[in-house]
Amino acid sequence: MDKTQTQLVVILAAITAGSVVTFEYLRWSDSRLKTQPVSLVAQTKPETPQVTIHPGKKEESARQSQVDTFTNQSVVKTTVETHTNNPKESSQESQHDVSATPPVAETATQLPVVPCHCDQCKTNSQGPQTDISANRPSRISRIKEDRTMLGARLIKSKFHVQCSCDSHTKELYFKWPYSCSAKHHEDDIVLQPNSRPTLIRECEDSTYESLSLANRTIGYFSRSESTMDTNQVAALAQWRKNHERTRVLEMLAQNDIRSKDTQFLTDWLVSQLNEIFFFGAIKDLETVWNAKDLDDEPLLADAITELKDGQSQSRIRLHPTRRCYTQLENKRQGKTLAEERMGSVLHEMLHVFLDQYACPRCVTRENWASHGRAWQRIAKKIEEQSLGLLGIETDIGRLTSFLADWEDDGLRVSLCDVEACGFWERPEYNM
């Protein structure tokens, strides 16, 4: 082979190699143009800033997001279809300018969302806050429960668990001669609508079991006015409409109650209260405002029932200037001096009523004691009914009397008694 042929072979080999390289480059360029628009669209998708959107704008933002997403998908789909359907045109453009970049798909832009600074959004963005204060509800609840448990244990340690009332130990009642030397019966006092029972009063011994008497007395003044007897209705009408009622309340509100009309108004008051609350059964009662007899004793009032000439005589003494509470204490507790003195009158009248009709020989001393169960039951009900019947609140002094009998007289008091008097509420759980 001569020199000229050798040069032709070399040239043909170079042309063949260049053709192969050019063909491979065109293939690579065509495949790159088919895939690049999708990736570019994905790269150019704007990042959504993390902002707090007001609750009222959530629905509008959601609709705008759906529109933007649909637009982006449409643009990407259009770009892909363009490059897929025209591969030759893309290949020709690449041959003329290898460094040229394919067109970038248009992307939809979102308007920036303005963050909301209202209190609700701030609270939602901050998340739930833990209360670590000393007065946090969980701690207050535990303290309250601890106090309830302590109070219940102290109450249980001071008072008897076994109760001798008519609800818990019925064998102590109406079981002659074990319950009492006198023959008491449950139906000794029968209360009928629109009538009143006539209580029998003996000179030496009272004839009614004390708790039975208390229950019938409560039923007497607690019944509806439509079932009250004639004398009771008349007493209520006189108290509510009579001019003496206003005069009585004005008298009771004076710092010094003594005046020329004091005795008349006092007798009228006691007469109406006797008809309204005590069957009109209190007899031979004298009520006086006496400072001289009470100055030596720290008492607002007292009541004495004694035999005189073979008959039982009762007397109530009331101090004309003393008071249980100062004016500031009365104002804080929502009381008035008239209400306080009205309570004192009812307090002593209740003593006289039980002294005249409750049997003191029954085995359950806790029933007929000075401020025992019978007295406490009636006094509590009078306080509850006084506003409806008399138009004024009355404080008969039940708690101070209860504590005096328990501490000074050694009266056996049970947990049931404390609860029945309303001085303590039994916890829901057992201690």
Secondary structure, 3 states (H helix, E strand, C coil): CCHHHHHHHHHHHHHHHHHHHHHHHHHHHHHHHHHHHHHHHHHCCCCCCCCCCCHHHHHHHHHHHHHHHHHHHHHHHHHHHHHHHCHHHHHHHHHHCCCCCCCCCCCCCCCCCCCCCCHHHHHHHHCCCCCCCCCCHHHHHHHHHHHHHHHHHHHHHHCECCCCCCCCCHHHCCCCCCCCCCCCCCCCCCCCCCCCCCCCCCCCCCCECHHHHHHHHHHHHHCCHHHCCHHHHHHHHHHHHCHHHHHHHHHHCCCCCCCCCHHHHHHHHHHHHHHHHCCCCCCCEEEEECCCCCCCCCCCEEEEEEEECCEEEEEEEECCCCCCCCHHHHHHHCCCHHHHHHHHHHHHHHHHHHHHHECCCCCCHHHHCCCCHHHHHHHHHHHHHHHHHHCCCCCCCHHHHHHHHHHCCCCCCEHHHHHHCCCCCCCCCCC
